[in-house]
C-alpha cells in the first residue's frame, strides 16, 4: 500500500468505517519498521491483538496454499 492509501485507511478507521479485515491490514502497515512517527498513535489504538490477528491470517493463507499445492500434484 502507498502512504496515501494508508492515510485514507487511517481516516476511515478514525471515522469508524473500517471492516475487521481493513483494520488487520492497517495494523500490519502501521507496524512496519519504516512507518512514519505520526502512525504510532494509530498503532497504539489498534493494539497488538489486531496485529496478531493479521499475522495469523497471513500464516494460515501461506499454509493453505502450500497444503493445496502438496495435494494437487
N, C-alpha and C positions, 0 to 999 in steps of 0.2 A: 504494500500500500504506500501511496505517496504521503508526504506530510500534510498536504491539503486534504486528502481523503480522510486521514486520521483526525485532523482538526474538525472536519464536518461530523465525523462519528462521535467525537467528544461533545460537540454541540448537541447532537441528538441524544446522547447519554444524559447530559445535564438537563435536557428538557423532558426526560423520562420516556423517550420514544424508541429506545433500542430494544431489540429482541435479545433473548439469552445468548443466542449464537453471536450476535454483534458484540455483546459485552465480553464474551470469551475472546473474540478476535481483537477487541480493543485492549484487553488485558495483556495479550501477547505483545502487541505493538508498543504499549507504554512501558513495558518491562524490558525492552531491548537495551542493550548496553549503550547504544548511541542515541537514546531517547532524549529530547530536549528537557531542560530543567523544569519548564513550565508544565510538563506532563506528570511530574511527581505527585501532585495533589490528586490527579485522576487515578494514578496507580494506587494511592492510599485508599481512595474512595471505593475502588473495585475490590481491593483486598486480595489476599493470597488465595482464597477459596476459588475465585473466578479464574485466576491464573492456573491453579491446579487442575480445574476442570478442562481448561483449554489444552493443557499439556497432555492430559489423559485422553482427550478426544483425538489428538494427533497420534498418540501411541496406538490407540485402537484402530484408527484408519490404516496405519502402516502395517500392523499385524494382520488386519483383514485382507489387505492387498496381497501380502506375502502368502497368507493362507490360501487365498483363491488361486494364486499363481501355482502353488505347490500341487493342488488337486486338479488343475485344468490340464496338466501335461501328461 
